[in-house]
Amino acid sequence: MSGRLLNNPNVKNPMTTARDYFVTHLECGLTGTCYEAGKIHGLSEAGRPLLVRYDLHALRAGVSRDTFAARPASLWKWRELLPLADFSNRLELGEEATPILPLTRTAARLSVRSLLVKDEGRLPTGSFKARGLVMALSMAKELGITKIAMPTNGNAGAAAAAYAAAAGIKAVIFAPEETPEINIREIAAYGARVYRVNGQIDDCGKLVAAGKETQGWFDLSTLKEPYRIEGKKTMGLELVEQLGWRVPDVIFYPTGGGTGLIGMWKAFDELEAIGLIGPERPRMVAVQAEGCAPMVRAFQQGERHAVRWDDPATIASGIRVPQAVGDFLILDAVRKSNGFAIAVSDAAIQDAVDAVARDDGTLLCPEGGATLAAYEKALRAGLVGPGEEALLFNCATGIKYPLTDHSRRLDRYEPIDWAMI
Ligand SMILES: *Cc1c(COP(=O)(O)O)cnc(C)c1O
């Protein structure tokens, strides 16, 4: 299934197009088989994710650190490393660079040199799913796609629905019935058709595949189209520039489908190939919840592919993904980087969220809390040292999730005991 050629006037011949288009082809992440750019693609013939390849040699001659530093701090500043043939097809809802915040008081509590968090909750729709979906929907627009369908645990569906609205593309979204209410309502608010399904995210994915024939929609599932990785890759590009063109010692990433981990690993390779960083790499740590840890199990068992996790359960819904089509890409990156995979309990996740909000004024989402819980666990186990620079990912705004009620009531008509306040 290598896709069909579209006579879409928006897709220019790569040989004649503008100077910011460097895509050469797409490649199966497992077998390396090549596929033509400028066409609609799903998975490779081997049923695995496709990776976009660029003419990095030409790019090396054409760009420098200054090229990127001179542009506004948005995801679109990396356009030479992004897949749009015609840059005017980009969708924009304000994809600004997200800050890297020092968790000063948390670092002091843990007696470590420094602890950083990249706060992705500030992106459109409140999660880093915006990075992947802005790219997937921009490419869908460029390739002439008019209808998409997708399974989601919440955030991806919201981002897809928002960018589909901006593109004038119809969106149909399937979510497990335990998906947070706010996500379901947000998806509907953007005009998408949203279904609650009595199953897990992979069951929802099967519905997307099953409806393809009769509904004529494009399957936008995680890693089943090539461009979400390219969008998520910008996290790696951005953090390197923000740290002064260097990588941190270790990155803790809450891993569901693994798009971001795979994308960042690809970003570092591309940055090295174009001469903007050297061969140094951060250790990549895949963080999962104890109630859904297929990557951790595969990592520990030395497997390259992960078996489906039965009965997944965790409050961190973004990483409640029992099976990932890019499992080998996640595990390869973790191993090559000399990193590890680690699981944490829901109780530890909740404690981490509460502690950072109280100590540092940053409200992490549960998945972000999982990265801190994993960091603390790894620190105790000696897997990371107190002198290493660790970067955590907070992937969504904490205010999209149910919060513990710590409030008290006050009756303004009764005498007030000010000593108790
Ligand atoms: C989707 C999601 C994740 C997992 O990201 P992947 O790159 O798909 O592994 C983590 N946290 C949140 C909040 C998410 O929405």
The ligand as a Tripos MOL2 file, in Angstrom:
@<TRIPOS>MOLECULE
LIG
   15    15     1     0     0
SMALL
NO_CHARGES

@<TRIPOS>ATOM
      1 C1         -0.3380   11.2790   24.1970 C.3       1 LIG1
      2 C2          0.1800   11.6560   25.4830 C.ar      1 LIG1
      3 C3          1.3500   11.0610   25.9980 C.ar      1 LIG1
      4 C4          2.0990    9.9890   25.2420 C.3       1 LIG1
      5 O1          2.7620   10.5230   24.1260 O.3       1 LIG1
      6 P1          3.3250    9.5840   22.9820 P.3       1 LIG1
      7 O2          4.3220   10.4100   22.2570 O.co2     1 LIG1
      8 O3          2.1710    9.1710   22.1360 O.co2     1 LIG1
      9 O4          3.9570    8.3970   23.6330 O.co2     1 LIG1
     10 C5          1.7910   11.4910   27.2320 C.ar      1 LIG1
     11 N1          1.1550   12.4410   27.9290 N.ar      1 LIG1
     12 C6          0.0510   13.0520   27.4570 C.ar      1 LIG1
     13 C7         -0.5980   14.0990   28.2840 C.3       1 LIG1
     14 C8         -0.4850   12.6790   26.2250 C.ar      1 LIG1
     15 O5         -1.5790   13.2810   25.7690 O.3       1 LIG1
@<TRIPOS>BOND
     1     1     2 1
     2     2     3 ar
     3     2    14 ar
     4     3     4 1
     5     3    10 ar
     6     4     5 1
     7     5     6 1
     8     6     7 2
     9     6     8 1
    10     6     9 1
    11    10    11 ar
    12    11    12 ar
    13    12    13 1
    14    12    14 ar
    15    14    15 1
@<TRIPOS>SUBSTRUCTURE
     1 LIG1         1 GROUP 0 **** ****
